[in-house]
Amino acid sequence: MSSPTYDFLIEKPECPWPILAADRSRCPVAHNEALGVYQLTAYRHLDEVIRDWRRFSSVGTINNKVEEILAFVDPPKHTRQRRLFSKALNGSAMAENRPFIQSVADELVDGLTGRTSFDVVEELANPLVLRVICQLLGVPHQDITRFREWTKVAERLSYSPQKDDIEQIRSFRAYSRELVALRKADPDPPDDLLTALVGAEWTDEHGHVDRLDEAEVCNTLEFLLVAANSTTTDAIGNLFWALETHPDQKALLLRDPEGLIASAVEEILRYDGPIHALQRTVTTDTEVGGVRLPAGATLVNVYAGAGRDPAVYEDPDEFRVDRDWSSLPHHFGFGWGTHFCLGAHLAREEIAIAIRTLYERVEGLRVPDGFEPKQVDAPFLRGWRELPVELDRIVPTPPRAQT
């Protein structure tokens, strides 16, 4: 076993794929001596680790502290939370959201009328995703701008906190507690996700009623800021850039957008997904891929490496919007196993609607000559800081189905 050459936590390359391919071929389970972690880059090893929470724990694997919420807890706590969150996420607050997502996308594109340029990330992807999650949560419209700043702070805390970030997070948590208190005090609360979370309950076979406590609900708000906002924003940008840099695939998609948009979304989650890597902690002396791993070791599961594994996907470095995902092994764009993303359906809808609306309504859309995008700073995320485009005009909104 040798040390990997891909030290992405130290230096994050814009194009990591050749380095990841070399590491995966040479040593798919490798001890990174510079970082003091083990990096996994092959699909089969990530699949093994992600499915086994007993040997590979999610507790305390971000920010060096226990987040006590969904992605960062193990069963039985995770099982309990997921059961309660599933009740909230499957309730009326999450139903019939496609028309609303489409209306927000159209409103944002309408706002570009008369413009000759705009930024896909900052003026479409991010405001779309943020407005949708804030609407579903029941966050007052006038507070969305604050949520956007808190999103950036929550991201930054995982890699390079600034002087006033802790104070910003304290401010956000105070705001979250205030929102929760208002819901609990309201005799006729609005029908939104926050109300569903506050009221979610489950009765076991012994008649015991379980509910989420205030800390769990407040932590969920912070978690959703990054999980439902940053990652989906990045996925929209990643798909747009992949299409613009693969004109044959763009042409193929635009010939049949309704028929191919779903497979295009799955393809970008494999080819260049927003979750670059996530950590697990080894709970007991064990091994993966024949490599001994001591208890307490940190594993960095490089999802980006697994998505391009030639042992699993044919021509993995090719971006194909028409791959048949009904017959392919699952990707890790939404995790897998115990921690599969509860918001996967919502994210898929947002990505598909954003891309379809963009190409449907922006005429003469093009990337400026010579532009090369730069990666976002967060080491565990893959997305573009900005994606400026030029355009000729905005096409009026076509008639939309309401269901």
Secondary structure, DSSP 8 states (H G I E B T S, - for coil): ----S--TTT---S--HHHHHHHHHH-SEEEETTTTEEEE-SHHHHHHHHH-TTTEE-TT-BTTB---SGGG--TTHHHHHHHHHHHHHTSGGGTT-HHHHHHHHHHHHHTTTT-SEEEHIIIIIHHHHHHHHHHHHT--GGGHHHHHHHHHHHHHTTT---TTHHHHHHHHHHHHHHHHHHHHH-SS--SSHHHHHHH-EEE-TT--EEE--HHHHHHHHHHHIIIIIIHHHHHHHHHHHHHHT-HHHHHHHHHSHHHHHHHHHHHHHHHS-SB--EEEEE-SSEEETTEEE-TT-EEEE-HHHHHT-TTTSSSTTS--TT--TTSS---STT--GGG--TTHHHHHHHHHHHHHHHHHHEET-B--TT----B-S-TTB--BS--EEE-SEE---------
